[in-house]
Amino acid sequence: MATRRQVLQASGALFVSSLTKATAFAQEAYPGSREVHAIAGFAPGSIADVTPRYFSENMRPFLGATIVVENKVGASGNIAITYVAKAKPDGYTILMFPPSGIAAGPSLFKNPGYDPSAFAILGSACRYAVTVSVAANSPHKTLQSLIDAVRAKGANASYGTMTPSGQVAGAMMKNIMKLAVVEVPYRNGAESLNDLNSGALDYAMYDLLFAFSHHLRILAVVSKERMTTAPDIPTMEESGVPGVDVTGWWGAAVPAGVPQPIKDKISSAFLKMAEKPETKKWLNESYYDHWVVGPAEAQAQMIKDIKTWAENVKLANLEPKG
């Protein structure tokens, strides 16, 4: 039978061993052996889902971790934003999402469930713009031609939207040009195509990739300047609709409380991914404008976008959703 001293010695050795293992695990350099979860805000299959998946897969070698993409779908991406805002600030939950969308929430929702200051923006990869598009067989070759026809139809005219950017841009054009056109919201672009091609919709607010991929006629982009990936498409301003700029941009964000060394590591991996020649090629083929900036500039841009979105929503005369 073991003596009391032997039992105490064995217990002490076990405690020291457990403590050593626990300390080693706690001191394991980030990300260690744990999975990192990238949160996407839109349903699988859309470009808004493909983009965070591309970023996550190509960022993995630089971060040195398995990155698992999770879709938190709903409320125009707001569910994903809120989920990450409330996540443990340890670097294992990353929001792969447009920071411009984080900035939009306080203007689009009465209670978005988060404050933009809850996030640290770790960099950007690209810019994008929605479009005003019509069916390929539409008689309209210019935005002004479309506006004239829509004005003549009054409340019998309609347009489709799928995203917050499209909703705000469409409402801004409607109010600035004093149109009576009716918005028809869709869950995604595919649901609206038959209505557009049949003439049930007069026009729709699609992203560039969707419009080009489905051989639609793009009349204008909703950005301050022409997109480098579609230089022949005029802006709304050039087409006679002043003051409409609803440009978005993709980046990576984490809860603001994540320790700085971990933020730096994630940011470095994301920016290295964004600068890869293969990434630049993919972005170009997806009709994104390559735009890479670091954490400080990205954070400043997000803060600026909060004011811009508030102004745009006011011009659009939209009420925040409940």
N, C-alpha and C positions, 0 to 999 in steps of 0.2 A: 504494500500500500504506500502511495506517495506521501511524503511528509508535508507539513504545512509550508515549510521553506521551499520545497520543490514546486508546490502548487503556485506559490507566490512568484517564484522565479519564472515559471512557464507562462503565467498570466502577464508578467511584466514584459517578457520577450514578445508575446503576441501583440501586446499594446504598442510596443515600439515599432514592430513590423507594420502594423495597420497604420500607425501614424506616419511612418516613412512613406508608405504607398499613397496615402491621402495627400501628403505634402507634395510628393512628386507629381501627382495628378493635377493638384491646384497650381503648381508652378510650370506645368507643361505649356510651352509657348503656343500662343494662339496661331492657328485654329486647332492644333493638336490632332487627335483622332476623331473629333466630333464632326458631325455633318453641319453644314451651314444651310439655312433655309432662306431661299429667295422668294419673296412674296410678289405675286403678279395679281393685277386687279381686274383682269377681264377673262372672258371664257376662252377655253382652248380653241385654236384654229385661226383666230383673227390675228392681224399684224400686231395688235396690242398685246397678244399673248406670245407670238413667235419672237418678238423683240427681246423681252426679258429672258426667254429661254436661250436665245443666241448669246446674249451677254453672259449669262450664268455659265453656260458650257465653255465658252472661250475665256472666261475669267478664271476658271478652276485651276489651270496649271500655274498661274501666277499667285493665287492665294494658297495653293497647296492643300486644298480640301475638297471633299465631295460637296457639291452644291445641289440641293434638291429644290425644285421649283414647286411652289404651292399656289394654287389659284384661290383667292378670296374674292369671289365675284359678287357684285351688286352695288347699287347706288352710285353708278358712274365711277366706280373705283374707290369710293369713299370707305367701303368696308375694309379693303386692303390697307388703306392709309391708317385707319383707326386701329386696326389689329397691330400694326408695327409700332404705332405711337405708344401702345400699352405693353409692348413686349419687354422682356427683361433686357436691360442695356448691357449685353455681354458680347455683342458682335456676331451672334449666331442667327440673328434675324435681320435680313437686309430687304429693304423695299426697292425692287426694280420697277421703277414707275416714273412717269414724268413729274419732276418737281414743280412744274407749272401747274400740274393738277393738284398738288398739295396746296399751292398758293390760291387756287380757285375755290377750294372748299368753303371758307368763311363767307364768300359772296354767293355761293350756289345753295347753301344749306343754312337754315335757321340755327341748327345745332349740329355742326359737322362731327362733333365727338372728339375733336382734337384741336390743338393750337399749332400753327406752323412752326412756332419756336420749339416744339417738342422734337424737331428733327435736326440732324446734322446732314447737310448735303455734301457728298464726298466727291462730286465731279459730274461732268456731263459728257455725253458721247455724240449727240446729234440734235438737230432741230427738225421740225416738221410743220406742215401747214395743211389745213383742210381746203377744199375747193368748192366752187360752185360749178356743178356738172349737169349736163343734160344728156338725153339719149343720143346715140350716134345718128339717128335719123331725124333729130330735131331740126326745125327750120332756123333755129337761132345759132348764129355764128359768133355773136358778141354778147357780152353781158348787158349792154344797153338795149339790144334788141329783145332780150329776154325780159328785162324790166318793163319795157314798153308794153309787151304782150301781157305780162302779169298784171300790170296796172289796169289794162283794159278789161281783164277778166274779173277784177275785184276779188270778192270773197270766194269765188269759184276756183281760184288758183290755189295751188298747194305745193309744198316742198317737204322733203324728207330729211330728218336728222337722226343721228345715231350716237353722238358723243356730246359732252358738254361744250367742247370747242365749236362743234357744228351748230348746236342749239343757240349759243351766244352769238356767233357770227351771223347766222340766219336771221335772228331777231334784230340784230344791229342793222343789217341791210334793210329789213322790213321797215324799221322805224325811221331810219335816215332818209329813205326814199319814199316814205309815207305810202306804203303798200298795204292792201287789205288781205294779202295772201295768208293762207292757213298752214301752220306747221303740223306735220304728221310725224310723230316720233316712232322709231323702230329700234328693236334690240340690237340689230347689226345691219350692215350694208346688204348682205345677201337677201334679207327679208324684203328689202325695198326695191330690188332690181326689176321684178315683174311690173310693179306699179309705175316705175319710171319709164321702162321700155314700152309699156302699153299706152302711156300718155295720161294715166291716172294722176301721176305727179308731174308737175312742170319742171322741177329741178330738184337736186338733192345735194347735201353737204357731205362729200366723201373725202377720205384721205387720198393723196396722190396715187399711191400704189393700187388701191382698189379701183380708182377711176381708170387708170391706164390699163390695168389687168383685164377689165371688163369692157375695154374699147369704147369708153364713153367720151363725149366731147367736153373738155374742160374749158370753161369760159374765163375763170379767174382763180387765183390763189388768194387766200385770206391772210396775207402777210405784208409787212411794211415794204419789203423788197422782194424781187423775184427770187425764186428758189434756184440754187445752182444746178440742181438735178432736173429742173424743168424750166430752163431759161427762156423758152418761147412763150410761156404762159404769163399773161399780164397779171398784175395785182388788181385788187378791187379799186384802189386809189386811181390807178391808171385807167380803169374802166368806168370811172365816173361816180364811184361810191366812196366818199372821203371818210377818213378816220377809222377804218376797220382794220385792225391788226390783232389776230388771235393766234399768234405763233406759239407752238408748244416745243418742249425739249425733253429728251430722255436723260436720266441720270440714275444715281444710286444714293440711297439715304438710309440712315440708321437712327435709332433713338439718340437724342442729344447727350444722354448720360453715358454712352459707351466710352470707355477709357481711351485717351488720345492715342496711345501706341497702337491700339486695335483699329481705331479709325484710320490711322495713317497706313496700316497694312492693307486694309480693304480698299482704301482710296488708290493706293499704288497699283494694286492688282486690277482695279476697274479701269484706270487710266492707261495702263499698259495694254489691256485688252482693246480699248478704244482706239489706240494708235497703231494696232497691227494693220499691215497692208490688206490682209484678208478681211478685216472688219470694215475698213474704208470701202473696199469693193462691195461687200454685202450691203452696207448702208446706201451706197450709190444705187445699187440695183433695187433697193427697197424705197427709193425716192426720199431718203433722208439726207439732209445737208450735214456733212461732217462738221461737228463743232465740239471741240474738246477743251474744257477749262478745268482747273483744279478746284479744291474745296472752297477757298476764300471767294473766288469769283462766282462760283456756282451758288453759294449761300447768299451772296449779295444779289444775284439775279432773282433768286426765289423771293427774297424780301421785296424787291422792286415789283415782281409780278403780282404780289398781293394787292398793291395799289392799282396796278393796271387792270386786274380782273374786276376789282370793285368799280372802276370807271366804266369798263366794258359792259358789265351787268346793268349798271345804271342807264347807259345809253341804249341797251337792249330792252329796257323797261321790263325786266324779268323779276318776279317775286322769288325770294329764296324758298326752296322746298322745305316742307315741314320735317 
